[in-house]
Amino acid sequence: MATVTKGHCPCRAIEFEFDGGPDHTFHCHCESCRRAASSPLITWITIAKSKLRFSKGKSVYFTSSPGVSRGFCGTCGSPLTYEGPKHPDDIDLYAAALEAGTKIVPAFHVYADE
């Protein structure tokens, strides 16, 4: 039986899950991510979009740059997802939104020069 990874926003208006673990884990330092979360960097996990299931609620989306959609909770405003044109079959989830988010160990950094 596959492990189910679960997550949610702080107010729990949105809850999600997927089977197994992430395909990638990384820190992003780009200006867009920093501004979206008011943080010096974001820790992301990547999974195939087809694996993600919302068990409660659904995200509201903001187009932050051409082809990029950022999902967030419409109730509490917490950022949850990133979808971009470079990897159309994947979705990035904020590691902090996972129930075991503190156990995520990023494998690499992106846009560290920014």
N, CA, C and O atoms as a Tinker XYZ file with bonds, in Angstrom:
   456  protein
     1  N      0.845000   -1.177000    0.000000    73     2
     2  CA     0.000000    0.000000    0.000000    64     1     3
     3  C      0.897000    1.249000    0.000000    63     2     4     5
     4  O      1.858000    1.334000    0.765000    81     3
     5  N      0.571000    2.201000   -0.858000    73     3     6
     6  CA     1.362000    3.422000   -0.983000    64     5     7
     7  C      1.135000    4.346000    0.210000    63     6     8     9
     8  O      0.044000    4.397000    0.777000    81     7
     9  N      2.159000    5.055000    0.566000    73     7    10
    10  CA     2.061000    6.069000    1.603000    64     9    11
    11  C      1.254000    7.245000    1.062000    63    10    12    13
    12  O      1.448000    7.646000   -0.086000    81    11
    13  N      0.369000    7.793000    1.855000    73    11    14
    14  CA    -0.404000    8.966000    1.462000    64    13    15
    15  C      0.185000   10.170000    2.182000    63    14    16    17
    16  O      0.296000   10.179000    3.408000    81    15
    17  N      0.563000   11.185000    1.411000    73    15    18
    18  CA     1.069000   12.437000    1.963000    64    17    19
    19  C     -0.088000   13.421000    1.993000    63    18    20    21
    20  O     -0.792000   13.588000    0.997000    81    19
    21  N     -0.287000   14.075000    3.139000    73    19    22
    22  CA    -1.414000   15.000000    3.300000    64    21    23
    23  C     -0.917000   16.399000    3.630000    63    22    24    25
    24  O      0.180000   16.586000    4.158000    81    23
    25  N     -1.754000   17.372000    3.305000    73    23    26
    26  CA    -1.435000   18.758000    3.620000    64    25    27
    27  C     -2.694000   19.595000    3.683000    63    26    28    29
    28  O     -3.782000   19.128000    3.346000    81    27
    29  N     -2.539000   20.843000    4.120000    73    27    30
    30  CA    -3.686000   21.746000    4.242000    64    29    31
    31  C     -3.199000   23.163000    4.468000    63    30    32    33
    32  O     -2.038000   23.391000    4.809000    81    31
    33  N     -4.098000   24.109000    4.274000    73    31    34
    34  CA    -3.807000   25.497000    4.618000    64    33    35
    35  C     -4.045000   25.667000    6.122000    63    34    36    37
    36  O     -4.614000   24.770000    6.744000    81    35
    37  N     -3.634000   26.773000    6.721000    73    35    38
    38  CA    -3.798000   26.944000    8.164000    64    37    39
    39  C     -5.244000   26.884000    8.659000    63    38    40    41
    40  O     -5.496000   26.380000    9.753000    81    39
    41  N     -6.185000   27.386000    7.880000    73    39    42
    42  CA    -7.575000   27.386000    8.342000    64    41    43
    43  C     -8.311000   26.091000    7.986000    63    42    44    45
    44  O     -9.462000   25.895000    8.377000    81    43
    45  N     -7.639000   25.218000    7.244000    73    43    46
    46  CA    -8.164000   23.916000    6.815000    64    45    47
    47  C     -9.362000   24.013000    5.866000    63    46    48    49
    48  O    -10.098000   23.040000    5.700000    81    47
    49  N     -9.563000   25.175000    5.246000    73    47    50
    50  CA   -10.598000   25.274000    4.223000    64    49    51
    51  C    -10.192000   24.447000    2.997000    63    50    52    53
    52  O    -11.044000   24.003000    2.228000    81    51
    53  N     -8.883000   24.246000    2.828000    73    51    54
    54  CA    -8.357000   23.426000    1.746000    64    53    55
    55  C     -7.508000   22.321000    2.349000    63    54    56    57
    56  O     -6.607000   22.578000    3.146000    81    55
    57  N     -7.804000   21.096000    1.963000    73    55    58
    58  CA    -7.013000   19.932000    2.354000    64    57    59
    59  C     -6.717000   19.141000    1.093000    63    58    60    61
    60  O     -7.560000   19.042000    0.202000    81    59
    61  N     -5.525000   18.581000    1.020000    73    59    62
    62  CA    -5.123000   17.825000   -0.165000    64    61    63
    63  C     -4.306000   16.615000    0.235000    63    62    64    65
    64  O     -3.859000   16.492000    1.376000    81    63
    65  N     -4.117000   15.716000   -0.734000    73    63    66
    66  CA    -3.300000   14.534000   -0.497000    64    65    67
    67  C     -2.785000   13.998000   -1.824000    63    66    68    69
    68  O     -3.305000   14.317000   -2.894000    81    67
    69  N     -1.745000   13.170000   -1.723000    73    67    70
    70  CA    -1.224000   12.464000   -2.892000    64    69    71
    71  C     -0.527000   11.209000   -2.414000    63    70    72    73
    72  O     -0.084000   11.124000   -1.268000    81    71
    73  N     -0.435000   10.240000   -3.300000    73    71    74
    74  CA     0.220000    8.975000   -2.965000    64    73    75
    75  C      1.725000    9.102000   -3.126000    63    74    76    77
    76  O      2.222000    9.688000   -4.088000    81    75
    77  N      2.438000    8.535000   -2.158000    73    75    78
    78  CA     3.890000    8.534000   -2.218000    64    77    79
    79  C      4.492000    9.849000   -1.769000    63    78    80    81
    80  O      3.837000   10.683000   -1.145000    81    79
    81  N      5.762000   10.005000   -2.107000    73    79    82
    82  CA     6.485000   11.211000   -1.735000    64    81    83
    83  C      6.691000   12.110000   -2.929000    63    82    84    85
    84  O      6.202000   11.821000   -4.021000    81    83
    85  N      7.413000   13.200000   -2.732000    73    83    86
    86  CA     7.655000   14.136000   -3.826000    64    85    87
    87  C      8.664000   13.594000   -4.844000    63    86    88    89
    88  O      9.507000   12.754000   -4.529000    81    87
    89  N      8.550000   14.098000   -6.061000    73    87    90
    90  CA     9.524000   13.774000   -7.104000    64    89    91
    91  C     10.785000   14.612000   -6.938000    63    90    92    93
    92  O     11.889000   14.152000   -7.229000    81    91
    93  N     10.612000   15.848000   -6.466000    73    91    94
    94  CA    11.736000   16.763000   -6.239000    64    93    95
    95  C     11.456000   17.576000   -4.983000    63    94    96    97
    96  O     10.300000   17.811000   -4.631000    81    95
    97  N     12.510000   18.001000   -4.317000    73    95    98
    98  CA    12.407000   18.924000   -3.189000    64    97    99
    99  C     13.491000   19.979000   -3.365000    63    98   100   101
   100  O     14.644000   19.641000   -3.632000    81    99
   101  N     13.137000   21.249000   -3.218000    73    99   102
   102  CA    14.135000   22.297000   -3.446000    64   101   103
   103  C     13.736000   23.613000   -2.791000    63   102   104   105
   104  O     12.572000   23.843000   -2.462000    81   103
   105  N     14.739000   24.467000   -2.614000    73   103   106
   106  CA    14.542000   25.843000   -2.160000    64   105   107
   107  C     14.564000   26.745000   -3.390000    63   106   108   109
   108  O     15.449000   26.615000   -4.236000    81   107
   109  N     13.605000   27.652000   -3.497000    73   107   110
   110  CA    13.598000   28.641000   -4.572000    64   109   111
   111  C     13.856000   30.022000   -3.966000    63   110   112   113
   112  O     13.259000   30.405000   -2.960000    81   111
   113  N     14.756000   30.750000   -4.607000    73   111   114
   114  CA    15.129000   32.082000   -4.136000    64   113   115
   115  C     14.662000   33.178000   -5.090000    63   114   116   117
   116  O     15.051000   34.333000   -4.917000    81   115
   117  N     13.836000   32.854000   -6.099000    73   115   118
   118  CA    13.468000   33.860000   -7.098000    64   117   119
   119  C     12.616000   34.961000   -6.463000    63   118   120   121
   120  O     11.939000   34.745000   -5.458000    81   119
   121  N     12.666000   36.130000   -7.068000    73   119   122
   122  CA    11.934000   37.273000   -6.540000    64   121   123
   123  C     10.433000   37.011000   -6.509000    63   122   124   125
   124  O      9.758000   37.403000   -5.557000    81   123
   125  N      9.913000   36.366000   -7.519000    73   123   126
   126  CA     8.474000   36.097000   -7.584000    64   125   127
   127  C      8.019000   35.235000   -6.405000    63   126   128   129
   128  O      7.012000   35.540000   -5.766000    81   127
   129  N      8.744000   34.175000   -6.120000    73   127   130
   130  CA     8.387000   33.317000   -4.986000    64   129   131
   131  C      8.541000   34.048000   -3.657000    63   130   132   133
   132  O      7.696000   33.934000   -2.769000    81   131
   133  N      9.632000   34.801000   -3.536000    73   131   134
   134  CA     9.846000   35.545000   -2.288000    64   133   135
   135  C      8.708000   36.519000   -2.034000    63   134   136   137
   136  O      8.227000   36.633000   -0.906000    81   135
   137  N      8.275000   37.216000   -3.067000    73   135   138
   138  CA     7.193000   38.189000   -2.899000    64   137   139
   139  C      5.848000   37.502000   -2.640000    63   138   140   141
   140  O      5.041000   37.992000   -1.850000    81   139
   141  N      5.611000   36.377000   -3.302000    73   139   142
   142  CA     4.336000   35.666000   -3.132000    64   141   143
   143  C      4.140000   35.185000   -1.699000    63   142   144   145
   144  O      3.009000   35.086000   -1.222000    81   143
   145  N      5.238000   34.888000   -1.016000    73   143   146
   146  CA     5.139000   34.354000    0.343000    64   145   147
   147  C      5.732000   35.269000    1.408000    63   146   148   149
   148  O      5.726000   34.925000    2.590000    81   147
   149  N      6.245000   36.432000    1.001000    73   147   150
   150  CA     6.899000   37.342000    1.955000    64   149   151
   151  C      7.942000   36.603000    2.777000    63   150   152   153
   152  O      7.963000   36.680000    4.005000    81   151
   153  N      8.801000   35.890000    2.076000    73   151   154
   154  CA     9.813000   35.057000    2.721000    64   153   155
   155  C     11.111000   35.137000    1.920000    63   154   156   157
   156  O     11.061000   35.372000    0.713000    81   155
   157  N     12.266000   34.948000    2.550000    73   155   158
   158  CA    13.531000   35.020000    1.826000    64   157   159
   159  C     13.757000   33.856000    0.861000    63   158   160   161
   160  O     14.583000   33.955000   -0.046000    81   159
   161  N     13.031000   32.759000    1.050000    73   159   162
   162  CA    13.070000   31.622000    0.129000    64   161   163
   163  C     11.862000   30.758000    0.387000    63   162   164   165
   164  O     11.218000   30.861000    1.431000    81   163
   165  N     11.557000   29.901000   -0.578000    73   163   166
   166  CA    10.426000   28.991000   -0.451000    64   165   167
   167  C     10.942000   27.570000   -0.622000    63   166   168   169
   168  O     11.769000   27.311000   -1.496000    81   167
   169  N     10.467000   26.660000    0.195000    73   167   170
   170  CA    10.786000   25.253000    0.025000    64   169   171
   171  C      9.601000   24.606000   -0.686000    63   170   172   173
   172  O      8.467000   24.644000   -0.209000    81   171
   173  N      9.899000   24.014000   -1.837000    73   171   174
   174  CA     8.878000   23.397000   -2.681000    64   173   175
   175  C      9.076000   21.894000   -2.750000    63   174   176   177
   176  O     10.184000   21.384000   -2.580000    81   175
   177  N      7.988000   21.205000   -2.999000    73   175   178
   178  CA     8.054000   19.813000   -3.429000    64   177   179
   179  C      7.343000   19.743000   -4.774000    63   178   180   181
   180  O      6.400000   20.496000   -5.018000    81   179
   181  N      7.782000   18.856000   -5.637000    73   179   182
   182  CA     7.167000   18.685000   -6.950000    64   181   183
   183  C      6.573000   17.293000   -7.059000    63   182   184   185
   184  O      7.204000   16.301000   -6.693000    81   183
   185  N      5.348000   17.234000   -7.570000    73   183   186
   186  CA     4.702000   15.956000   -7.866000    64   185   187
   187  C      4.013000   16.082000   -9.226000    63   186   188   189
   188  O      3.850000   17.187000   -9.743000    81   187
   189  N      3.617000   14.965000   -9.793000    73   187   190
   190  CA     2.806000   14.987000  -11.011000    64   189   191
   191  C      1.416000   15.510000  -10.657000    63   190   192   193
   192  O      0.839000   15.114000   -9.644000    81   191
   193  N      0.880000   16.402000  -11.495000    73   191   194
   194  CA    -0.459000   16.947000  -11.244000    64   193   195
   195  C     -1.491000   15.838000  -11.068000    63   194   196   197
   196  O     -2.421000   15.960000  -10.272000    81   195
   197  N     -1.315000   14.764000  -11.815000    73   195   198
   198  CA    -2.289000   13.666000  -11.774000    64   197   199
   199  C     -2.349000   12.979000  -10.412000    63   198   200   201
   200  O     -3.322000   12.283000  -10.120000    81   199
   201  N     -1.329000   13.161000   -9.575000    73   199   202
   202  CA    -1.310000   12.540000   -8.244000    64   201   203
   203  C     -2.051000   13.359000   -7.191000    63   202   204   205
   204  O     -2.456000   12.816000   -6.164000    81   203
   205  N     -2.232000   14.650000   -7.429000    73   203   206
   206  CA    -2.809000   15.546000   -6.426000    64   205   207
   207  C     -4.333000   15.422000   -6.368000    63   206   208   209
   208  O     -5.021000   15.475000   -7.388000    81   207
   209  N     -4.830000   15.259000   -5.158000    73   207   210
   210  CA    -6.270000   15.194000   -4.921000    64   209   211
   211  C     -6.628000   16.206000   -3.833000    63   210   212   213
   212  O     -6.022000   16.213000   -2.762000    81   211
   213  N     -7.609000   17.057000   -4.109000    73   211   214
   214  CA    -8.117000   17.968000   -3.088000    64   213   215
   215  C     -9.274000   17.266000   -2.395000    63   214   216   217
   216  O    -10.281000   16.948000   -3.028000    81   215
   217  N     -9.134000   17.025000   -1.100000    73   215   218
   218  CA   -10.170000   16.335000   -0.345000    64   217   219
   219  C    -11.152000   17.315000    0.293000    63   218   220   221
   220  O    -12.228000   16.924000    0.747000    81   219
   221  N    -10.768000   18.602000    0.323000    73   219   222
   222  CA   -11.655000   19.626000    0.872000    64   221   223
   223  C    -11.303000   20.959000    0.221000    63   222   224   225
   224  O    -10.132000   21.336000    0.164000    81   223
   225  N    -12.298000   21.661000   -0.261000    73   223   226
   226  CA   -12.100000   22.979000   -0.848000    64   225   227
   227  C    -11.336000   22.942000   -2.149000    63   226   228   229
   228  O    -10.979000   21.877000   -2.652000    81   227
   229  N    -11.090000   24.131000   -2.691000    73   227   230
   230  CA   -10.262000   24.242000   -3.878000    64   229   231
   231  C     -9.575000   25.598000   -3.880000    63   230   232   233
   232  O    -10.066000   26.570000   -3.307000    81   231
   233  N     -8.439000   25.632000   -4.532000    73   231   234
   234  CA    -7.620000   26.842000   -4.556000    64   233   235
   235  C     -8.225000   27.929000   -5.428000    63   234   236   237
   236  O     -8.985000   27.663000   -6.360000    81   235
   237  N     -7.866000   29.151000   -5.097000    73   235   238
   238  CA    -8.096000   30.318000   -5.935000    64   237   239
   239  C     -6.759000   30.556000   -6.618000    63   238   240   241
   240  O     -5.711000   30.319000   -6.017000    81   239
   241  N     -6.774000   31.026000   -7.875000    73   239   242
   242  CA    -5.520000   31.158000   -8.612000    64   241   243
   243  C     -5.233000   32.593000   -9.012000    63   242   244   245
   244  O     -6.133000   33.379000   -9.308000    81   243
   245  N     -3.944000   32.905000   -9.010000    73   243   246
   246  CA    -3.428000   34.202000   -9.410000    64   245   247
   247  C     -2.359000   33.960000  -10.471000    63   246   248   249
   248  O     -1.471000   33.132000  -10.270000    81   247
   249  N     -2.431000   34.672000  -11.602000    73   247   250
   250  CA    -1.404000   34.567000  -12.635000    64   249   251
   251  C     -0.313000   35.570000  -12.284000    63   250   252   253
   252  O     -0.495000   36.775000  -12.458000    81   251
   253  N      0.818000   35.075000  -11.792000    73   251   254
   254  CA     1.875000   35.956000  -11.304000    64   253   255
   255  C      2.839000   36.401000  -12.399000    63   254   256   257
   256  O      3.517000   37.417000  -12.245000    81   255
   257  N      2.909000   35.666000  -13.487000    73   255   258
   258  CA     3.697000   36.026000  -14.661000    64   257   259
   259  C      3.164000   35.181000  -15.818000    63   258   260   261
   260  O      2.400000   34.245000  -15.582000    81   259
   261  N      3.544000   35.483000  -17.056000    73   259   262
   262  CA     2.972000   34.746000  -18.190000    64   261   263
   263  C      3.113000   33.224000  -18.040000    63   262   264   265
   264  O      4.220000   32.703000  -17.909000    81   263
   265  N      1.974000   32.526000  -18.060000    73   263   266
   266  CA     1.955000   31.075000  -17.974000    64   265   267
   267  C      2.067000   30.503000  -16.575000    63   266   268   269
   268  O      2.003000   29.285000  -16.406000    81   267
   269  N      2.233000   31.345000  -15.573000    73   267   270
   270  CA     2.419000   30.876000  -14.199000    64   269   271
   271  C      1.158000   31.129000  -13.374000    63   270   272   273
   272  O      0.657000   32.251000  -13.304000    81   271
   273  N      0.656000   30.058000  -12.749000    73   271   274
   274  CA    -0.497000   30.160000  -11.856000    64   273   275
   275  C     -0.067000   29.785000  -10.447000    63   274   276   277
   276  O      0.579000   28.759000  -10.231000    81   275
   277  N     -0.429000   30.620000   -9.507000    73   275   278
   278  CA    -0.156000   30.350000   -8.101000    64   277   279
   279  C     -1.490000   30.155000   -7.395000    63   278   280   281
   280  O     -2.367000   31.017000   -7.450000    81   279
   281  N     -1.635000   29.000000   -6.724000    73   279   282
   282  CA    -2.864000   28.696000   -6.013000    64   281   283
   283  C     -2.751000   29.058000   -4.546000    63   282   284   285
   284  O     -1.700000   28.882000   -3.930000    81   283
   285  N     -3.836000   29.563000   -3.994000    73   283   286
   286  CA    -3.848000   29.928000   -2.580000    64   285   287
   287  C     -5.240000   29.714000   -2.019000    63   286   288   289
   288  O     -6.201000   29.535000   -2.767000    81   287
   289  N     -5.343000   29.732000   -0.716000    73   287   290
   290  CA    -6.629000   29.578000   -0.046000    64   289   291
   291  C     -7.379000   30.912000   -0.108000    63   290   292   293
   292  O     -6.845000   31.952000    0.280000    81   291
   293  N     -8.603000   30.873000   -0.592000    73   291   294
   294  CA    -9.411000   32.086000   -0.662000    64   293   295
   295  C     -9.927000   32.543000    0.685000    63   294   296   297
   296  O    -10.405000   33.671000    0.805000    81   295
   297  N     -9.844000   31.701000    1.702000    73   295   298
   298  CA   -10.313000   32.055000    3.040000    64   297   299
   299  C     -9.201000   32.690000    3.874000    63   298   300   301
   300  O     -9.365000   33.797000    4.388000    81   299
   301  N     -8.071000   31.994000    4.011000    73   299   302
   302  CA    -6.990000   32.517000    4.866000    64   301   303
   303  C     -5.853000   33.162000    4.066000    63   302   304   305
   304  O     -4.986000   33.816000    4.643000    81   303
   305  N     -5.854000   32.980000    2.745000    73   303   306
   306  CA    -4.852000   33.626000    1.895000    64   305   307
   307  C     -3.525000   32.907000    1.786000    63   306   308   309
   308  O     -2.617000   33.397000    1.114000    81   307
   309  N     -3.389000   31.771000    2.420000    73   307   310
   310  CA    -2.103000   31.060000    2.406000    64   309   311
   311  C     -1.773000   30.515000    1.021000    63   310   312   313
   312  O     -2.621000   29.911000    0.365000    81   311
   313  N     -0.530000   30.733000    0.580000    73   311   314
   314  CA    -0.116000   30.182000   -0.713000    64   313   315
   315  C      0.048000   28.667000   -0.609000    63   314   316   317
   316  O      0.479000   28.149000    0.422000    81   315
   317  N     -0.300000   27.961000   -1.691000    73   315   318
   318  CA    -0.250000   26.504000   -1.668000    64   317   319
   319  C      0.481000   25.888000   -2.857000    63   318   320   321
   320  O      1.242000   24.937000   -2.681000    81   319
   321  N      0.263000   26.418000   -4.081000    73   319   322
   322  CA     0.784000   25.747000   -5.268000    64   321   323
   323  C      1.404000   26.709000   -6.273000    63   322   324   325
   324  O      1.177000   27.918000   -6.244000    81   323
   325  N      2.194000   26.118000   -7.161000    73   323   326
   326  CA     2.799000   26.827000   -8.290000    64   325   327
   327  C      2.700000   25.914000   -9.503000    63   326   328   329
   328  O      3.055000   24.738000   -9.428000    81   327
   329  N      2.221000   26.449000  -10.619000    73   327   330
   330  CA     2.180000   25.722000  -11.879000    64   329   331
   331  C      2.763000   26.621000  -12.959000    63   330   332   333
   332  O      2.370000   27.780000  -13.091000    81   331
   333  N      3.707000   26.081000  -13.733000    73   331   334
   334  CA     4.358000   26.884000  -14.749000    64   333   335
   335  C      4.524000   26.152000  -16.064000    63   334   336   337
   336  O      4.346000   24.936000  -16.133000    81   335
   337  N      4.867000   26.894000  -17.113000    73   335   338
   338  CA     4.947000   26.325000  -18.451000    64   337   339
   339  C      6.141000   25.404000  -18.702000    63   338   340   341
   340  O      6.109000   24.605000  -19.638000    81   339
   341  N      7.186000   25.497000  -17.892000    73   339   342
   342  CA     8.373000   24.652000  -18.114000    64   341   343
   343  C      8.100000   23.180000  -17.829000    63   342   344   345
   344  O      8.707000   22.303000  -18.445000    81   343
   345  N      7.190000   22.906000  -16.899000    73   343   346
   346  CA     6.858000   21.531000  -16.510000    64   345   347
   347  C      5.333000   21.418000  -16.394000    63   346   348   349
   348  O      4.801000   21.360000  -15.285000    81   347
   349  N      4.629000   21.386000  -17.531000    73   347   350
   350  CA     3.162000   21.460000  -17.507000    64   349   351
   351  C      2.457000   20.273000  -16.846000    63   350   352   353
   352  O      1.290000   20.393000  -16.474000    81   351
   353  N      3.130000   19.142000  -16.694000    73   351   354
   354  CA     2.499000   17.979000  -16.076000    64   353   355
   355  C      2.760000   17.888000  -14.574000    63   354   356   357
   356  O      2.277000   16.973000  -13.906000    81   355
   357  N      3.523000   18.838000  -14.053000    73   355   358
   358  CA     3.890000   18.842000  -12.637000    64   357   359
   359  C      3.237000   20.005000  -11.904000    63   358   360   361
   360  O      2.809000   20.987000  -12.511000    81   359
   361  N      3.172000   19.869000  -10.603000    73   359   362
   362  CA     2.718000   20.959000   -9.741000    64   361   363
   363  C      3.667000   21.021000   -8.549000    63   362   364   365
   364  O      4.072000   19.990000   -8.013000    81   363
   365  N      4.012000   22.226000   -8.145000    73   363   366
   366  CA     4.844000   22.431000   -6.962000    64   365   367
   367  C      3.925000   22.805000   -5.803000    63   366   368   369
   368  O      3.010000   23.615000   -5.951000    81   367
   369  N      4.184000   22.206000   -4.661000    73   367   370
   370  CA     3.423000   22.481000   -3.438000    64   369   371
   371  C      4.359000   23.073000   -2.397000    63   370   372   373
   372  O      5.512000   22.655000   -2.283000    81   371
   373  N      3.869000   24.043000   -1.640000    73   371   374
   374  CA     4.655000   24.581000   -0.532000    64   373   375
   375  C      4.899000   23.465000    0.469000    63   374   376   377
   376  O      3.950000   22.855000    0.961000    81   375
   377  N      6.148000   23.194000    0.774000    73   375   378
   378  CA     6.471000   22.140000    1.741000    64   377   379
   379  C      5.851000   22.448000    3.100000    63   378   380   381
   380  O      5.473000   21.532000    3.830000    81   379
   381  N      5.744000   23.723000    3.441000    73   379   382
   382  CA     5.172000   24.115000    4.739000    64   381   383
   383  C      3.698000   23.753000    4.859000    63   382   384   385
   384  O      3.169000   23.703000    5.969000    81   383
   385  N      3.025000   23.499000    3.740000    73   383   386
   386  CA     1.610000   23.126000    3.782000    64   385   387
   387  C      1.408000   21.634000    4.062000    63   386   388   389
   388  O      0.287000   21.196000    4.320000    81   387
   389  N      2.484000   20.864000    4.010000    73   387   390
   390  CA     2.377000   19.434000    4.276000    64   389   391
   391  C      2.281000   19.184000    5.777000    63   390   392   393
   392  O      2.853000   19.927000    6.574000    81   391
   393  N      1.562000   18.145000    6.155000    73   391   394
   394  CA     1.476000   17.815000    7.576000    64   393   395
   395  C      2.848000   17.453000    8.142000    63   394   396   397
   396  O      3.113000   17.689000    9.321000    81   395
   397  N      3.713000   16.888000    7.319000    73   395   398
   398  CA     5.074000   16.546000    7.744000    64   397   399
   399  C      6.089000   17.450000    7.040000    63   398   400   401
   400  O      7.190000   17.012000    6.706000    81   399
   401  N      5.716000   18.702000    6.818000    73   399   402
   402  CA     6.562000   19.633000    6.076000    64   401   403
   403  C      7.936000   19.868000    6.669000    63   402   404   405
   404  O      8.887000   20.139000    5.935000    81   403
   405  N      8.058000   19.769000    7.968000    73   403   406
   406  CA     9.359000   20.007000    8.601000    64   405   407
   407  C     10.331000   18.855000    8.344000    63   406   408   409
   408  O     11.523000   18.978000    8.627000    81   407
   409  N      9.838000   17.752000    7.817000    73   407   410
   410  CA    10.707000   16.608000    7.526000    64   409   411
   411  C     11.247000   16.629000    6.097000    63   410   412   413
   412  O     12.036000   15.762000    5.721000    81   411
   413  N     10.829000   17.608000    5.301000    73   411   414
   414  CA    11.296000   17.720000    3.918000    64   413   415
   415  C     12.739000   18.204000    3.910000    63   414   416   417
   416  O     13.076000   19.199000    4.552000    81   415
   417  N     13.574000   17.497000    3.186000    73   415   418
   418  CA    14.982000   17.880000    3.047000    64   417   419
   419  C     15.214000   18.274000    1.587000    63   418   420   421
   420  O     15.231000   17.409000    0.712000    81   419
   421  N     15.391000   19.567000    1.317000    73   419   422
   422  CA    15.592000   20.009000   -0.063000    64   421   423
   423  C     16.880000   19.430000   -0.660000    63   422   424   425
   424  O     17.912000   19.350000    0.006000    81   423
   425  N     16.790000   19.030000   -1.927000    73   423   426
   426  CA    17.933000   18.431000   -2.607000    64   425   427
   427  C     18.804000   19.463000   -3.312000    63   426   428   429
   428  O     19.984000   19.220000   -3.563000    81   427
   429  N     18.214000   20.627000   -3.635000    73   427   430
   430  CA    18.979000   21.645000   -4.358000    64   429   431
   431  C     18.318000   23.016000   -4.215000    63   430   432   433
   432  O     17.205000   23.129000   -3.703000    81   431
   433  N     19.014000   24.049000   -4.673000    73   431   434
   434  CA    18.532000   25.438000   -4.662000    64   433   435
   435  C     18.374000   25.902000   -6.103000    63   434   436   437
   436  O     19.157000   25.512000   -6.969000    81   435
   437  N     17.373000   26.727000   -6.366000    73   435   438
   438  CA    17.218000   27.355000   -7.678000    64   437   439
   439  C     17.152000   28.871000   -7.502000    63   438   440   441
   440  O     16.679000   29.367000   -6.480000    81   439
   441  N     17.625000   29.590000   -8.497000    73   439   442
   442  CA    17.643000   31.056000   -8.525000    64   441   443
   443  C     18.321000   31.676000   -7.317000    63   442   444   445
   444  O     17.909000   32.732000   -6.837000    81   443
   445  N     19.358000   31.018000   -6.829000    73   443   446
   446  CA    20.081000   31.527000   -5.663000    64   445   447
   447  C     20.751000   32.870000   -5.931000    63   446   448   449
   448  O     20.992000   33.633000   -4.996000    81   447
   449  N     21.057000   33.171000   -7.195000    73   447   450
   450  CA    21.676000   34.451000   -7.546000    64   449   451
   451  C     20.746000   35.639000   -7.339000    63   450   452   453
   452  O     21.197000   36.775000   -7.196000    81   451
   453  N     19.452000   35.370000   -7.326000    73   451   454
   454  CA    18.500000   36.471000   -7.136000    64   453   455
   455  C     18.417000   36.860000   -5.675000    63   454   456
   456  O     17.667000   37.770000   -5.320000    81   455
